[in-house]
């Protein structure tokens, strides 16, 4: 199984936000610096996470965003389902695939079972499960920010 970078970055944004004090707003710039990701790409992700109800966005001069619900209520399997475009592991998963053995091949069913198992495992986790080491996460985030600030001044 392979997730798109869109799903990967969506999960990373949620982990970042969950690891911070919810009274503090975060912004695109800081997350971009921490993960070394494009600000434009992150803006799309944050906008979508807001539309999906995972992030609360506050506009204005001192605006930013934070989680809209507790990390324990943000299911990883649900996030992946909502951020992946499709789950076409092989051509025969598509409605109009061109594989000539599709009508008699059982590979499609085995791969579909594997996909179901993959998603069932993800369904067992919430974002809260990934921030149990909050102190260590914050240390890495802070280190990444300091490193980036150091390279900005060069």
Helices and strands as residue ranges (DSSP letters): H 5-18, H 28-35, H 39-51, E 55-58, E 64-67, G 71-73, H 76-83, G 91-93, G 102-104, H 107-122, G 127-130, H 134-152
